[in-house]
Structures are given as C-alpha cells and as structure tokens.
Amino acid sequence: PIQLIPIFGLPLRLADWASVENWSWQSPLLTEVFKRAEENGFVWSSTCTWVGHPEVFSRPAVSFFTLLRLEDDLEEHGYHIFALPILALHFQLANAFPSPVKEAVACTAKLRLARMAGECRLRQAYGQLREETAKELQQIPETFDSFKEELEQVRSKRAGRKGAEDLDPAWINIQVETNGQLSSRKVAAPWGLGELYAYQVWAELSKECLHHAELWMACTLTKEAERHAKVYGDGRTLRDLAVTKARIAMEEGNHSEAVRILRELSAADLGQCSEAAVLLANAYEARKQPFPAQEIFKEALAAINQSPGTKAAVKKPKVLGSIGGSTFKGGSEINMPSFSSKHVLAQCCISTRQLHSELERLRKSQVTSKHWVNDMNLAIEKHFQLGEELVGAGFYRRQIADCMNFLEVMCKMLEVREMDLNRDPQNAAALTYAGLEEFACRMEQAIAATQPSTDALLTMTLPVEGIEQDVALPSEILVVRLEIWHARVLALRRCIQANGKLHRRLQKERMKRVASDPKNAPLFAVCSNEGGVFGRSLDQDSASFGADDDKVQKWLQLVEEQISEEEKMTKFARAMAEVEDSVAKVSNAVSVLELAVQQADEVEVVP
C-alpha cells in the first residue's frame, strides 16, 4: 500500500530516525516556507518556533550537556531506540554554535547516533553514519591552530588575577546553621556554565571515540583538550579528562601510567568516583597487586556513603559472618544510609567489581576447609543483595547484565572444581558433589531473581508501535542471552548430578569389593552346635524364624525397589522437562540472534 505523508512530516517509525535524510527540518525548503509565512503574517516570529529555527535553544551550552546526560540515562535503562529522536535534536543543536565548535558538536552527535543505530542492528544507517563521521573526525585536528589567539587572550585575562595558575576550586566552604549555631561545611563548588568551549566538546568527543576504537583520535583530542582546560583553569573538565586518559592507558596496556593519572585525582563526582575506582583496581590487579585494589574499593565506598544526597539512616538486618578470608564480612545490626538512584548505581558498580575480585580469589585458592564454602555463600548472598538494590533503584538492565557476568565467573569456577573432584575425589577436603550442586541451584535462583527485571525491561523498552522494521533491540538480545545462560546452568547442574551419582555408585561397589575380600574377613567366626543340649542343632531351631525374616526382607526390598523406580521416573521426567525448556529457550535465542545476522547479510546484498 502507498502511504501519503506530508513533505515535512516526521518519521513514522522510531528506526527511521537513525537516517539523517528522514529529518524534515534538514530540508532547506522548510526554512523557506516558514520565512515566507512570517513575511505574510501567517505565523508570529516572536512566539512560533520549530526545530530548524536558529533560536530554538535559549541556552545552547546547557542543552548540550543536558542532552548528553539524557542520552546516557536512556542507554543505561535500555531505551536505545528511543534515544534516536533525542540524538536528532542533538545534531540540530550544533547549528546554535559558531564554527569550529559547530562541527565538533555535530560530529559528537553523529558518533553517538551511529553507536545507538549499531546497538539496534540498523546496519545500513550505521555504515552511512560511520563513513560520514570518519571524514569529519579527521578534519577536527586541523582546527586546533585557530584557537591560538583565543588562548592568548585567556592567558592575558587570567594573568592579572590572584592565583592565575590555580585551577577552579573543587570544594567551597559554606556557613550552615545547626541547632542555632553557624558551622562551616564543605560542599562541591557550583558549575558555572555560561558558554560552551571547544575543549569541552573535545572532552566528550574523546570519550565517544573510545566506544568506536578510535584510540589515536581519542588521544589527540584528550591531549589538546587538556592543554586548553589548563589555560582556562577548568578543574572539572581536567578531572573528566584524567579518567579518559586512564581508560586510554588501560586500553594500551600501560597500567603504571593509569595508576599515576588516577592517583593525582583530588576530587570526583559519583560517576567519576566509581569509574576511577574500578579502573584503578583493574590496573593494580593487572600488576599482580590485589591488596591495594581491596583498599581502593573500601575507600570509594566510604566516600560514596559520606557524599551529599543521602537520606536518613535505616537499620539493616543481621548478617551471618564468616571466619574465613572473605571480603564480605557479616556483623551486628548497623545503621546504613539510603541513597538516591545515582548513589545506588555508583555503589553497585564498585561493589560488583569487588565481588568479582572476591570470586577470582576463591577460584585461585585451594578448598582446604569449610571456610572456602562459607566465603562462597557470602559472595553469592552479596550478589543477591546487589541485585535487590539495583531493582529497587530501577536499574533493570544493569541487574540482568551483572547477573550474566556473575554466571560466567561462577560457571568457570564450578567447572574447574568439578574437574578436581573427578580427578581426585578422595582429597577434595570440604568440596563435594552435593556442595557443587547446591551452588548450581543458587545460580538458578539468581536467574529467577531477574524475572521482574526481565518483564519490566521488555515491557518498557519495546515500543508497541513504530518498529515495523526487523530490528533486534539490545534489550531483546540481553534477555535471550540470559536464557542461554539459564540453559547452560541447568546443563551444568545435571552434569554435576550425574557425576555425583556415578561417584556414589563407584564408592558403593568399592565397599562391596572390600567386604568380599578374604583378606578383610573377620578373624573369629561363631561355629554351629552339632548336638546341642537336647540333641538338636541350634541352627535347626532358628530355621523357622529365619524363613519368616527372609520373607519380610524380600518384601521390604521389593517395596524399596518400587519406590526407587518411581523416584527415578519422576527425576527422569523432571530432567526431560528441563531439557525441553532449555531447548525452547535456546531455539528462541537463536531465532532472535539470527534476525540480526540475516539483516546484516541482506544489507550487504542490497546495491
């Protein structure tokens, strides 16, 4: 069917927002139409505005950073396809700035649009945007020389001030009245944003380049942005650039440089604090120094607990501690502050990384006592606690992603421990097949705990209308990947059950052989009385009683065999149901993943 739409109509589908040619305000005819309408008095220029209007943004600098945060939040919650119209508006924002800031803002918006289109498997739009941005990125370093005069003017203005070489303060002291008395309180310095400078856009663009593996361009932009920020004395941007430089150093394998950069940070916001803590811990662990990493986790969590924005303290229930070497110790009831969603996200990012560090320690350590099992149980409980906090704060996508990372680490660990048991079951200490099976069941419970997040994610992030193209959204792919992990965990548990049953059978046969061995026969045996007291054998007297006992034993054995056969059939039926469920989940996952692959193949064939 032919659909007639106005020449300046908006895209009908959300997926169409990924293509620049579908944006009606990009047409020069729209500007001409509104211009003639103003001249003829059909619209009022003082009140009427549209996306292509040059004064549609009253505060362009604030709009730039606001749109960045909005796009990051949409991505965090799984609304990738809903971010496409926002990115189209972000691209239009570039017209509100003079060159060369205009080109840098447009390139940043296009790179983000390309990444979101790639996440939604819109391969054709992604390829087209990448070709355009590749050329635009190469032109940005050519504009560096045009800022020499501007930098000299800034140096001259700052030279006459007191403390011209100092950066903008990260903290200020304010007077707060408490119980009728004034006291000094240290708070974060306000962000004075009046004009958008090129180096601020380069700082954001360098972070986006890392997502596209543009390491050289990210290094170039970061270096130039840092030089400009030092001239302006912009401490906030310098802290952001320090984290970006540390990420680049980690990508290059220069862990010592990453440690040096992050150790120089004197202040950070919530996002920078969590990211810097994780990067610093990764750098130390890469250098085989796990102890400083644990100290970093503790310091970062303590800083978040004391950060502004917390609410009144609430009482937490008692948690049973471990006498082993676990990082997650239990203790008595304590008062812990409740946090906003941003605080919860930063705290969970650090705690999740700390949890993986603890699991890595348990994987490398030997199972010598029950302390290892207790530490494993504490680590699993910590994972459940983090999941509850994420769900409570509304981070459904993050809980599912963290659960899959947890399952990946746990599966590797259980597979290694199972191989150790199969190789030498006698020297396994406190490790048993029953214990491994219990851990596998806890992994199933972890997957079941994500069911509310799965339902909420699919309900909220899949649009009812406007997605007629064959698009595989990131939330769908995330859910089917979790289903694949569920099938793998079920298979792992069945494998552990089978190996445990085989081990018990072999152990039982070994005990039978030991009992039937003549070398292990009793040294003394009771002999039968031939004549007895009354001329009759004692064996003959007990023969009648023995016959009755044999009948009872045979009946009990028959009943026991019937019960065991019924239990065997029940377990077999349950196992078959699990296998059928796993096959269905894997089949559904394959159909969703094949959709993205087939779409990519079809795009390559189209001329």
C-alpha positions in Angstrom: 0.0 0.0 0.0 1.1 3.6 -0.7 1.3 5.9 2.3 1.0 9.6 1.6 2.8 11.7 4.2 3.4 15.4 4.2 6.7 16.6 2.7 7.8 17.9 6.1 6.3 15.1 8.2 8.2 13.3 11.0 9.5 9.7 10.5 6.7 7.2 11.0 9.0 4.6 12.7 11.5 5.0 15.5 14.1 3.2 13.5 13.8 5.8 10.7 15.2 8.4 13.0 18.6 6.8 12.5 18.8 8.1 8.9 19.6 11.8 8.5 17.7 12.2 5.3 14.4 11.4 7.1 14.7 14.5 9.2 12.3 17.0 7.7 14.0 20.1 9.1 17.2 19.3 7.2 15.4 20.3 4.0 16.1 24.0 3.0 12.6 24.2 1.8 11.2 24.1 5.4 13.2 27.2 6.3 11.9 29.0 3.1 8.3 28.0 3.9 8.5 29.5 7.4 10.3 32.6 6.2 7.5 33.3 3.7 4.9 32.6 6.3 6.4 35.2 8.6 6.6 37.8 5.9 2.9 37.3 5.1 1.9 37.3 8.7 0.7 33.7 9.0 3.0 33.0 12.0 4.4 35.2 14.7 8.2 35.2 14.7 8.3 36.1 18.4 6.3 33.1 19.6 6.4 30.5 16.9 9.5 28.3 16.7 10.5 24.9 15.2 13.5 22.6 15.3 15.2 24.3 12.4 14.8 27.7 13.9 18.2 29.3 14.8 16.9 30.5 18.2 15.1 27.3 19.2 17.6 26.7 22.0 17.6 29.5 24.6 20.7 28.2 26.4 22.7 26.0 23.9 25.6 25.3 26.3 23.2 23.9 29.0 21.2 22.0 26.3 24.4 20.3 25.1 25.3 18.7 28.5 21.6 18.1 29.3 21.2 16.1 26.1 24.4 14.1 26.8 23.1 13.1 30.3 19.7 12.2 28.9 21.2 10.0 26.2 23.4 8.3 28.8 20.4 7.6 31.0 18.3 6.2 28.1 21.2 3.9 27.2 21.6 2.8 30.8 18.0 1.8 31.1 17.8 0.1 27.7 15.9 2.8 25.7 18.4 2.7 22.8 15.8 3.1 20.1 14.0 5.9 22.0 17.3 7.8 22.0 17.3 8.2 18.2 15.0 11.2 18.1 16.9 12.8 21.0 20.1 12.4 19.0 18.5 14.0 16.0 17.7 17.0 18.2 21.3 16.9 19.5 22.6 17.1 15.9 20.4 20.1 15.2 21.8 21.8 18.3 25.1 22.2 16.5 23.7 25.0 14.4 23.4 27.1 17.5 27.2 27.4 17.8 29.8 29.1 15.7 32.5 27.2 13.8 34.5 25.1 14.6 32.5 24.3 17.8 29.6 23.6 15.5 31.5 20.8 13.6 32.7 19.2 16.9 29.1 19.1 18.3 27.7 17.7 15.1 30.4 15.0 15.0 29.8 14.1 18.6 26.0 13.7 18.0 26.6 11.7 14.8 29.0 9.3 16.5 26.5 8.7 19.3 23.8 8.2 16.7 25.9 5.7 14.9 26.6 3.8 18.1 22.9 3.6 19.0 22.0 2.6 15.5 24.6 -0.2 15.7 23.2 -1.3 19.0 19.7 -1.6 17.4 21.2 -3.5 14.5 20.4 -0.8 12.0 23.4 -1.7 9.9 22.7 0.4 6.8 22.3 3.6 8.9 25.3 2.7 11.0 27.5 2.2 8.0 26.4 5.5 6.4 27.0 7.5 9.6 30.4 5.9 10.2 31.6 6.9 6.7 30.5 10.5 7.3 32.0 10.7 10.8 35.3 9.2 9.7 35.8 12.1 7.4 34.6 14.7 9.9 36.9 13.3 12.7 40.0 13.7 10.5 39.1 17.4 10.0 38.8 18.3 13.7 42.6 18.3 14.5 43.0 20.8 11.6 41.1 23.4 13.6 43.4 23.3 16.6 45.6 26.2 15.3 42.6 28.5 15.0 42.4 28.8 18.8 45.9 30.3 19.4 44.7 33.8 19.6 41.8 32.9 21.9 44.1 31.1 24.3 46.5 34.1 24.4 43.6 36.3 25.3 42.5 34.0 28.1 46.1 33.9 29.5 46.2 37.6 29.5 42.9 37.9 31.3 43.9 35.4 34.0 47.5 36.8 34.3 46.3 39.9 36.2 44.2 37.9 38.7 45.4 36.5 42.0 46.2 32.8 41.8 46.1 32.8 38.0 47.9 29.5 37.8 45.4 27.8 40.1 42.5 25.7 38.9 38.9 26.3 39.8 38.3 25.0 43.3 36.6 21.6 43.6 35.2 22.4 47.1 33.9 25.6 48.8 33.1 26.2 52.5 29.6 27.5 53.3 28.0 28.5 56.6 25.2 26.2 57.7 23.1 26.8 60.8 22.8 23.8 63.0 20.9 23.9 66.3 21.1 27.7 66.3 24.8 27.8 65.7 26.7 28.6 62.5 29.2 25.9 61.3 31.4 25.6 58.3 30.5 22.9 55.8 32.5 21.7 52.8 30.4 21.3 49.6 31.1 20.9 45.9 31.7 24.1 44.0 28.9 25.1 41.7 29.4 24.6 38.0 29.4 28.0 36.2 28.4 27.3 32.6 27.9 30.3 30.5 29.5 29.5 27.2 30.4 26.2 25.5 34.1 26.0 24.6 35.6 23.7 22.0 37.8 21.8 24.5 34.6 20.8 26.5 33.2 19.3 23.3 36.5 17.6 22.6 36.5 16.0 26.0 33.1 14.4 25.3 34.1 13.5 21.8 37.2 11.7 23.0 35.1 9.5 25.3 32.9 8.7 22.4 35.9 7.8 20.2 36.8 5.1 22.7 33.5 3.4 22.1 34.4 3.2 18.4 38.0 2.0 18.9 39.4 5.4 17.7 42.3 5.3 20.1 44.6 7.7 18.2 41.9 10.3 17.8 40.9 9.9 21.4 44.5 10.6 22.5 44.8 13.6 20.2 41.5 15.2 21.4 42.3 14.5 25.0 45.8 16.0 24.8 44.5 19.2 23.1 41.5 19.5 25.4 43.8 19.1 28.5 46.0 21.9 27.2 43.0 24.3 26.7 41.5 23.3 30.1 44.7 24.2 31.9 44.7 27.6 30.3 41.1 28.2 31.3 41.7 26.7 34.8 38.8 24.3 34.3 39.3 21.7 37.0 36.0 19.9 36.3 37.0 19.2 32.7 40.5 18.2 33.8 39.1 15.6 36.2 36.9 14.2 33.4 39.9 14.1 31.0 42.0 12.3 33.7 39.6 9.4 33.7 39.6 9.3 29.9 43.4 9.3 29.8 43.3 6.4 32.3 40.9 4.5 30.1 43.2 5.0 27.1 46.2 3.9 29.2 44.4 0.7 30.2 43.5 0.0 26.6 47.1 0.4 25.6 48.2 -1.9 28.5 50.1 0.9 30.3 48.9 0.1 33.8 51.5 2.1 35.6 50.5 5.3 33.7 46.8 4.6 34.6 47.7 4.3 38.3 49.8 7.5 38.1 47.0 9.5 36.5 44.2 8.3 38.8 46.3 8.8 41.9 46.5 12.5 41.1 42.7 12.9 41.3 41.8 15.0 44.3 38.0 15.2 43.7 35.4 13.5 41.7 31.6 13.2 41.2 29.7 10.0 41.7 30.2 8.7 38.1 33.9 9.6 38.1 34.4 8.1 41.5 33.0 4.7 40.6 34.8 4.6 37.2 38.1 5.8 38.6 37.9 3.2 41.4 37.2 0.3 39.0 40.0 1.4 36.6 42.5 1.8 39.4 41.6 -1.6 40.8 41.9 -3.2 37.4 45.3 -1.6 37.0 46.6 -2.9 40.3 45.3 -6.4 39.7 46.9 -6.4 36.3 50.1 -5.6 38.1 49.5 -8.6 40.4 48.8 -6.3 43.4 45.4 -7.3 44.8 45.7 -5.8 48.2 45.7 -2.1 47.0 42.7 -2.9 44.9 40.7 -4.0 48.0 41.7 -0.8 49.8 40.5 1.2 46.8 37.1 -0.4 47.0 36.8 0.3 50.7 37.8 4.0 50.3 35.5 4.5 47.3 32.5 3.0 49.1 33.2 5.1 52.2 33.4 8.2 50.0 30.0 7.4 48.5 28.5 6.8 51.9 29.6 10.2 53.0 28.6 12.1 49.8 25.8 14.6 49.8 22.4 13.4 48.7 22.0 10.6 51.2 18.8 10.2 53.2 18.2 9.2 56.8 19.9 6.0 58.2 17.9 2.8 58.2 18.6 -0.3 60.2 19.9 -3.3 58.3 19.2 -6.9 59.5 21.9 -9.1 60.9 24.1 -11.0 58.5 26.0 -14.1 59.5 29.7 -13.6 59.0 32.5 -15.9 58.0 35.6 -16.8 59.9 37.4 -17.3 56.6 39.1 -14.8 54.4 36.0 -13.4 52.7 35.8 -9.8 51.8 32.2 -9.6 52.7 32.1 -10.0 56.5 28.9 -10.2 58.5 28.3 -8.4 61.7 25.8 -6.9 64.0 22.9 -4.6 63.1 24.3 -1.3 61.8 22.7 1.9 60.5 23.3 2.4 56.8 22.2 5.5 54.9 19.8 5.1 52.0 20.8 6.7 48.7 19.4 8.2 45.5 19.4 6.2 42.3 22.7 7.7 41.2 24.3 6.8 44.5 23.0 3.3 44.2 24.4 2.9 40.7 27.8 4.2 41.7 27.9 2.0 44.8 26.8 -1.1 42.9 29.4 -0.6 40.2 32.1 -0.7 42.8 30.6 -3.5 44.9 30.1 -5.6 41.7 33.7 -5.2 40.8 34.7 -6.1 44.4 32.5 -9.2 44.2 34.3 -10.3 41.0 37.6 -9.8 42.7 36.5 -12.0 45.6 35.3 -14.7 43.2 38.7 -14.6 41.5 40.4 -15.1 44.8 38.2 -18.1 45.6 38.9 -19.5 42.2 42.6 -19.4 42.7 42.6 -20.6 46.3 42.5 -24.3 47.3 39.5 -25.9 49.1 41.2 -26.9 52.4 38.3 -26.4 54.8 34.7 -25.2 55.2 35.9 -21.6 55.2 36.0 -21.7 51.4 32.4 -22.9 51.2 31.3 -20.2 53.7 33.1 -17.5 51.7 31.4 -18.7 48.5 28.0 -18.5 50.2 28.7 -15.0 51.4 29.8 -13.9 47.9 26.5 -15.3 46.4 24.5 -13.5 49.1 26.3 -10.3 48.2 25.2 -10.8 44.6 21.6 -11.2 45.6 21.9 -8.1 47.7 23.3 -6.0 44.9 20.5 -7.2 42.6 17.8 -6.2 45.0 19.4 -2.7 45.3 19.5 -2.3 41.5 15.9 -3.4 41.1 14.9 -1.0 43.9 16.6 1.9 42.1 15.0 0.9 38.7 18.2 -0.3 37.0 16.7 -3.4 35.5 19.1 -3.7 32.5 22.1 -3.4 34.8 20.8 -6.2 37.1 20.5 -8.6 34.1 23.9 -7.7 32.8 25.5 -8.1 36.2 23.8 -11.4 36.6 25.2 -12.7 33.3 28.7 -11.6 34.3 28.2 -13.4 37.7 27.1 -16.6 36.0 30.1 -16.5 33.6 32.5 -16.4 36.6 30.6 -19.0 38.6 30.3 -21.4 35.7 34.1 -21.3 35.1 34.7 -21.9 38.8 32.3 -24.8 39.2 33.6 -26.5 36.0 37.2 -26.3 37.4 36.1 -27.6 40.8 34.1 -30.4 39.2 37.2 -31.5 37.2 39.2 -31.5 40.5 36.6 -33.8 42.1 36.5 -36.1 39.1 40.3 -36.3 39.1 40.9 -36.9 42.9 37.7 -37.2 44.9 39.5 -38.6 48.0 41.5 -35.4 48.5 38.7 -32.9 47.9 38.5 -31.8 51.6 35.2 -30.0 52.2 34.3 -29.9 48.5 31.6 -32.4 47.5 29.3 -33.0 44.5 26.3 -32.1 46.7 28.0 -28.8 47.5 28.6 -28.1 43.8 25.0 -28.9 43.0 23.9 -26.5 45.7 26.0 -23.7 44.2 24.4 -24.5 40.8 20.9 -24.3 42.4 21.9 -20.9 43.8 22.8 -19.8 40.3 19.4 -20.8 39.1 17.9 -18.8 41.9 20.0 -15.8 40.8 18.5 -16.2 37.3 15.0 -16.5 38.7 15.6 -13.3 40.7 16.0 -11.4 37.5 12.5 -12.3 36.3 10.9 -9.0 37.5 13.7 -7.0 35.7 13.2 -9.0 32.5 9.5 -8.4 32.5 9.9 -4.7 33.2 12.7 -4.3 30.7 10.8 -5.9 27.8 7.6 -4.1 28.8 9.1 -0.6 28.9 11.8 -0.7 26.2 10.0 -2.5 23.4 7.7 0.1 21.6 4.2 -1.0 20.8 4.3 0.9 17.5 6.9 2.5 15.3 9.2 -0.5 15.0 8.0 -2.2 11.8 11.5 -2.9 10.6 13.2 -6.2 11.5 15.1 -4.7 14.4 16.7 -6.7 17.2 16.8 -4.3 20.1 19.5 -4.5 22.8 17.0 -5.4 25.5 15.8 -8.4 23.5 19.3 -9.6 22.8 20.2 -9.2 26.5 17.2 -11.2 27.6 17.9 -14.1 25.1 21.5 -14.1 26.2 20.3 -14.6 29.8 18.1 -17.5 28.6 21.1 -19.1 27.0 22.9 -18.8 30.3 19.9 -20.3 32.1 20.1 -23.4 29.8 23.8 -23.7 30.4 23.4 -23.5 34.2 20.7 -26.3 34.0 23.1 -28.4 31.9 25.9 -27.8 34.4 23.7 -28.9 37.3 22.6 -32.1 35.5 26.2 -32.9 34.7 27.2 -32.4 38.4 24.3 -34.6 39.5 25.3 -37.4 37.0 28.9 -37.3 38.2 27.9 -37.3 41.8 25.6 -40.4 41.2 28.4 -42.1 39.3 30.8 -41.4 42.2 28.4 -42.8 44.8 27.9 -45.9 42.7 31.6 -46.5 42.3 32.1 -45.9 46.0 29.4 -48.5 46.8 31.0 -51.1 44.5 34.4 -50.4 46.1 32.9 -51.0 49.6 31.4 -54.3 48.4 34.7 -55.5 47.0 36.4 -54.6 50.2 33.8 -56.5 52.2 34.0 -59.6 50.0 37.8 -59.7 50.0 39.1 -62.8 52.1 41.9 -60.6 53.5 39.3 -58.4 55.2 37.2 -61.3 56.6 36.7 -61.5 60.4 39.4 -63.3 62.4 36.8 -65.2 64.6 33.6 -66.8 63.5 30.8 -68.5 65.5 30.6 -72.2 64.9 27.3 -74.1 64.7 26.4 -76.5 67.5 26.1 -80.0 66.1 24.3 -81.8 69.0 23.0 -79.1 71.2 21.8 -79.6 74.8 18.8 -81.6 73.8 20.4 -83.5 70.9 19.2 -80.9 68.3 21.1 -78.2 66.4 20.6 -74.5 67.3 20.6 -73.8 63.6 17.6 -76.1 63.2 15.8 -74.3 66.0 16.3 -70.9 64.3 15.4 -72.1 60.8 11.7 -71.4 61.1 12.4 -67.9 62.4 15.0 -67.2 59.7 12.4 -68.2 57.0 10.0 -65.5 58.2 12.7 -62.9 58.4 13.7 -63.7 54.8 10.1 -63.1 53.6 10.0 -59.7 55.4 13.3 -58.7 54.0 12.3 -59.7 50.4 9.0 -57.7 50.8 10.8 -54.6 52.1 13.3 -54.9 49.3 10.6 -55.2 46.7 8.8 -52.1 48.1 12.1 -50.2 48.2 12.8 -51.1 44.6 9.3 -49.9 43.6 9.8 -46.6 45.4 13.2 -46.1 43.9 11.8 -46.8 40.4 9.1 -44.3 40.9 11.6 -41.7 42.1 13.8 -42.5 39.2 10.9 -42.0 36.7 10.0 -38.7 38.5 13.5 -37.4 38.3 13.8 -38.5 34.7 10.6 -36.7 33.8 11.8 -33.6 35.6 15.1 -33.8 33.8 13.4 -34.2 30.4 11.2 -31.2 31.2 14.3 -29.1 32.0 15.9 -30.3 28.7 12.8 -29.4 26.7 12.7 -26.0 28.4 16.4 -25.4 27.7 15.9 -26.4 24.1 13.0 -24.0 23.7 15.0 -21.1 25.3 18.0 -21.7 23.1 15.8 -22.0 20.0 14.1 -18.7 20.8 17.5 -17.1 21.4 18.9 -18.4 18.1 15.9 -17.1 16.2 16.4 -13.6 17.7 20.1 -13.6 17.1 19.7 -14.9 13.5 17.4 -11.9 12.8 20.3 -9.5 13.3 22.7 -11.6 11.3 20.3 -12.1 8.4 19.6 -8.4 8.4 23.3 -7.7 8.1 23.6 -10.2 5.2 20.7 -8.6 3.4 22.2 -5.1 3.8 25.4 -6.3 2.1 23.5 -7.7 -0.8 21.4 -4.6 -1.5 23.2 -2.4 -4.2 
